[in-house]
Amino acid sequence: MHRRRFLQSTTAAGLTLAALRSHAAYFHQAKPKRVGLIGCGWYGKCDLLRLIQVEPVDVVSICDVDSIMGKEAAALVAERQKSGKEPLLYGDYRKMLAEQELDICLVGTPDHWHALPMIEAVKAGCDVYQQKPISVDVIEGQSMVAAARKYKKVVQVGTQRRSTAHLVEARDRVIREGRLGKVAQVEVCCYYHMRANENPPDSAPPANLDYEMWTGPAPMRPFNKLTHPRSWRAFMEYGNGIMGDMCVHMYDTARWMLDLGWPTRISSAGGILVQKDSKANITDTQTATFDHGDMVVNWTHRSWGDAPDPEYPWAVVFYGDKGTLKASVEKYEFKPRGNGNTLTGKAVVDMDKYPEDRTERDLEPLAAAANRAHQRDFLAAIASRTKSVADIEQGHISSASCILANISMQLGRTLTWDAEKHQVVGDEEANKLLRRPYRAPWVHPEPDAV
């Protein structure tokens, strides 16, 4: 059966039993896949541990520039994987990829370290699970797509809303069955108070952290306790703010559910309007508009105050002439205009099947179930050598669109995007911002030279 038709025929809850057996038979006829992880912080471990839960892989190596974090992750992997073996530790991903013959590589580094390891991993023969956003600038993402295609590797992006069971159900039950009617506007939003608002003094990096390597191609900032391990998202030097962290998820969800490609016009406005005392330099308030011609997607984030709808603080809302669909990581709700049935659905929580989840530090139960489904889709794509549901090109479109919104805000004007040429039309100042300067000796990847 063609993979696309197969996936469409499965239930929203996941793969059918027959499909799971077929998938398992494929992978168990050979040796377990050799797996390596680059970046074993919060989501690097989350991704790897979900992969271990759905497939008896052999995690042979872990790379992290924080020696303590690496050791802790290696011990945890030894507890979880079937072999009980502790993976080898590396401090440089290049050395790991050169010495280990890996089948799969997961990249869970901070955002400024996404492009180079992913490109080197596919060159080394790996299929890759790449955390979102895929890049910190547009040309990085373009180069990553080019590398995946050149080396014919499966690259799944961690936009796991595409594998979230109740959202698959909402897409099929509401949108594909035409209950919304004509959809011309979508709202995506995040009102979580997730911006770091401390202002601690700079300090020397801890002895267990190779801060030179941690910084890599990004600008060298004085070390600060917000930098590592979790609050690096507070700084634009390492990412793209809440746009790159949270908008990329919900905008990608809207594109996937409606089968949208690139936007043609992008505009954005915002800044640090309220939380001015923090050391963080990302916006606390921002809006953006992604124009898809006869479809407009509007984004809002605000890291202060209350959400307009407390039940949907991080969400996507589809407005149709026949009704409205609200969706989040927790649930969905469709309300028709006039008479008709309200449809609802809730997130799948399967923690009873994975009791180890109950004690895993910082685990998000709802995301864990979606992540497992996303890993299964990744493995199925590897088996069939086809594109995964969150293929690298889809990740690039969603990531780059958010980056373009930040550029629009920076320049104070709307950008017209030519996706084929990968340029902003008639705006050389904007085009210069498609590529961030790299700190020496790191060299920025180029799509024609990967």
C-alpha positions, 0 to 999 in steps of 0.5 A: 500500500502506498504510504500516504494512503496507508497513513490516511487509512489508520485511526487518529489514535495511531498505527493499526495493529497490523501496521505495527506488526509489519513495522516491527517485523521490518526492524527486527529482521536486522540488528537494532539501529545504532543511535547517537544523540547530539545535545542531551538537555531537556528535549534531547533526552525526551526525544531519545527516551521516546524512541527507546520506548517504541523501538529496541534501538541501540544507543551507542553514543551521546554528545554534549559540551556539558560533561555532567549532563552527558554522564547523567544522560548516559546513565539514564539511557543505560537504565532504559535501553534493552541492552543495559549498555551505557553509551560512549560520551563525546564533547564534539559531535564531529568526533562522534560522527567520525568514530561511530557508524550510526544509523540514526542521529538525534539533534537536540541542541540549542537552536544555534547549533541545529544546522551544522550537526544535522548536515554533518549527520546526513553526510555521515550516513544518518537519518536524523530526528531534528528538533525545531525550529530547524535553524536560526536563519533562513539560509541555514534551513535551505542548506539543511533541506539541500543536504537531506535531499543530496544524501537521500536521508529521512529527516523528521522535525520535532513538530509533533503536533502533526502526530498528535492523535486528537489533532489528526482527528480534528483535521479528518473529522472537521476540516477534511469533512468540510464542516468548517466550510470556507476557511479564510482566517486562522489565529495562532497564539501563545500567552504562556509566561515563559520569558525569563525575567531575571537579571542575574550578573554575568559570571565564569562558566562552570568547569563542566561546561565547554562554553567556547564549544557551547557558543559555537557559531553564535556571537560570544556573550559573557556567560550568565546562569540564564545561558545554560542549561534551559534559559538560553531561549531568552537571548536572540543570539541563540534562537528566534524568541517566542516566535521561533519557539512556540509560533513555529509549532502552532503555525506549522499545525495550521499549515499541516491541517490546511495543507498550506505551503509558503506564505507570500507576504509576512509582517510583524510588530512588537518588542519589549513593552512590559518586562523591561527589567530582564536580561532577556532580549527577546520580545515580550509582545509580538504579532505577525501575519502570514499571508497565503493569498486567500488565507491569512494566519495571524499570530499573537504572543504575550508573556504577561497578563491573561489569555483571552481564552483561559482554556486555550492559552497556546492554540490554533483557531480556524474560522470558517463560514460554517463554524469555528474549530479551536485546538490545543495540545490538550483538546479540540472543540468545533462549534457550527454556526446555527444548528448542528452538533458540537464536536470535541476531542481530548488528548491521548494520555498513555502513561499507564503503558509507560510507567517510567514516564511518571518519574521522568524529570520535566516530562510533559505527559501530553507531548510524550504520547505525541512524541512516541507517535512522531518517532513511529512515523520517523521509523516508518519513513526510514523503513519505506525510504519516504518523507516523514510527516514532518519532513525537513522541508516542512520544518524549513517552511514553518521555521523560516516563516517565523524568522522572516516575521522577526526580520519584518519586525526588525525592519518595520515593514512587510516582506514579500517572499519569493519561495522559489528564489528564496529571496525577499522581493525588492528588499536587499536589506532584508535579504542580507538578514537571511544569513546570520554572521558566523563566529570564526572558525565556524563556516556558515553552510550554503545550499549549493555547497553542502 
